[in-house]
Amino acid sequence: MKRFTGLPATVFVLLSFLPISLCVAAKSTAPTVSLEQVTQLAEEAYIYGLGPMVYYRLYSEQLVKDTKTNEVNVLVHRRKLSDHTERAGQAPSHDTLYSFTWLDVGKEPLVIQIPNYEDRFYGVQLTTMYQNNFQNIGNSMAYGNRDAYKKGYTFLLATPDWKGKVPEGVELVVTPSPIVHFLQRTYVTPNDSEDLKQANKLQDRHLVVPLSDWNKGSRKPVALKPRLPDLVEKTDLDYFSGLDQLLSIYPPANAEEKAYADRFKAINIGAGYDFDSSDLNAEMRDAFLEGMTRAKKKVAALQKRGLGYDLNGWGFTDDRQGNYKEDYLLRGASVELGGIIPRPQFNTYTLTFKDADGQALNGNNKYHIHFKKEDIPQATAFWSMTVYGTDFWLPNLSDHRYKLSNLSPGIFYNEDGSLDMYFQYEQPSKDKFANWLPTPKDGFFAVIRFYAPTKRVIEGKYAPPSIKKVNN
């Protein structure tokens, strides 16, 4: 392995008129770059790697710290809806159960079987470590092979170079990368123990089986140990060590992206190299840290400016989400905020922190939103409105009503088909109770989620009404 080193400080002073060699070992073939080039490449490497590194952190979190299985190719099921105690991921949904795993098909394809969910909403999102949401499966999608997905679905997940026979009754799904994150969302009616029980039974009927075992008649999972080591970031520069590990073990599949990432080999990050910050002298450390600082400022500026577009004070993601191509800044800024983001054609969301007057939403006030019939959130499957505290968690309130949706029992529509909702800390009068969303006593924000959004949403032509402050 090629190890990255900086020149000792005394030698650096003597040779300060020469370019800086980043690798001084005799076996190194790394190019010679200046300190300014180190800073520039470190900035670009940080931006490029932010999306994949968020996933790498999630990988370690789920496999080591969360499930404690340290295994891939075995599904893990959340058995209840997220509530105010949830601390895995920010702004957790209260709409669906989650089933997830990391799938590694580098050695052998996997047969994955999803049972028949009938009329219960489910959606599966398959995403590479580099945020390519390459496949979506579900019984209510606005796009895709919906008829096949509605009766139970069995597919073979394989890499592009796999050559073999697909079993009868199984559909081939090709992943561009051998490591894939599997995430399924399954609708459950809140506070309905029988509905939850039925959903849990469906979760237990999923199968993830190696192809060779499937062909022998086995229907049991076979766990593998992850090829990526647990990510340890004790210092800022450990970020680059993690990126080096990721690029070495699971390089990007896209040729253009791989060529872009190969540029970072000049600073010992990438396949065949071994970035180690302890080898750096003070000047080199400062150059890397300066590059990281510049990158973080660019990411923060984009996040503040917005990652999509704004309609009536509601922020939407655009159609690049989940398919960022070469926009690595958008990818990193988006994934750092939103985690595992689906393509907007399948699931999307919008959020607002402000009322119609541009003032921050606050539970010390009372608010109201009125949807005309034609402006009720547009979704093929269902939609929901959820309130979060400014800490991005569901609020801990006496009435654990975290959201309202078109599937909420008792939700009330006006005679003309329009819909009113009420946001406030205190319980409202009886005529408003069914459409009340409790808020924290201080700051909060609201999120509308669209499950299988209509074309009007996808094409950016749907604008929810603003939330208005009610004068007491």
Stockholm file with secondary structure:
# STOCKHOLM 1.0

chainA/1-472         MKRFTGLPATVFVLLSFLPISLCVAAKSTAPTVSLEQVTQLAEEAYIYGLGPMVYYRLYSEQLVKDTKTNEVNVLVHRRKLSDHTERAGQAPSHDTLYSFTWLDVGKEPLVIQIPNYEDRFYGVQLTTMYQNNFQNIGNSMAYGNRDAYKKGYTFLLATPDWKGKVPEGVELVVTPSPIVHFLQRTYVTPNDSEDLKQANKLQDRHLVVPLSDWNKGSRKPVALKPRLPDLVEKTDLDYFSGLDQLLSIYPPANAEEKAYADRFKAINIGAGYDFDSSDLNAEMRDAFLEGMTRAKKKVAALQKRGLGYDLNGWGFTDDRQGNYKEDYLLRGASVELGGIIPRPQFNTYTLTFKDADGQALNGNNKYHIHFKKEDIPQATAFWSMTVYGTDFWLPNLSDHRYKLSNLSPGIFYNEDGSLDMYFQYEQPSKDKFANWLPTPKDGFFAVIRFYAPTKRVIEGKYAPPSIKKVNN
#=GR chainA/1-472 SS CEECCCCCHHHHHHTTTSCEESCCSTTCCCCEECHHHHHHHHHHHHHHHHHHHHHHHHHHIIIIIISCCCCBSCCEECCSCCCTTCCSSSSCCSSEEEEEEEEECSSSCEEEEECCCTTSCEEEEEEETTCCCCEEEESSCSSSCHHHHTTCEEEEEECTTCCSCCCTTCEEEECSSSEEEEEEEEECCTTCHHHHHHHHHHHHTCEEEEHHHHHTTCCCCCCBCCSSCCCCCSSTTHHHHHHHHHHHHSCCSSHHHHHHHHGGGGGTCSTTEECCGGGCCHHHHHHHHHHHHHHHHHHHHHHHHCSEEEETTEEEECTTTTCCTTCHHHHHHHHHHHSSCCCTTTEEEEEESBCTTSCBCBTTSEEEEEECGGGSCCEEEEEEEEEEETTSSCCCCSSCCCEEETTSTTCCCCTTSCEEEEEESSCCCHHHHTTEEECCSSBEEEEEEEEEECHHHHTTCCCCCCCEEECC
#=GC SS_cons         CEECCCCCHHHHHHTTTSCEESCCSTTCCCCEECHHHHHHHHHHHHHHHHHHHHHHHHHHIIIIIISCCCCBSCCEECCSCCCTTCCSSSSCCSSEEEEEEEEECSSSCEEEEECCCTTSCEEEEEEETTCCCCEEEESSCSSSCHHHHTTCEEEEEECTTCCSCCCTTCEEEECSSSEEEEEEEEECCTTCHHHHHHHHHHHHTCEEEEHHHHHTTCCCCCCBCCSSCCCCCSSTTHHHHHHHHHHHHSCCSSHHHHHHHHGGGGGTCSTTEECCGGGCCHHHHHHHHHHHHHHHHHHHHHHHHCSEEEETTEEEECTTTTCCTTCHHHHHHHHHHHSSCCCTTTEEEEEESBCTTSCBCBTTSEEEEEECGGGSCCEEEEEEEEEEETTSSCCCCSSCCCEEETTSTTCCCCTTSCEEEEEESSCCCHHHHTTEEECCSSBEEEEEEEEEECHHHHTTCCCCCCCEEECC
//
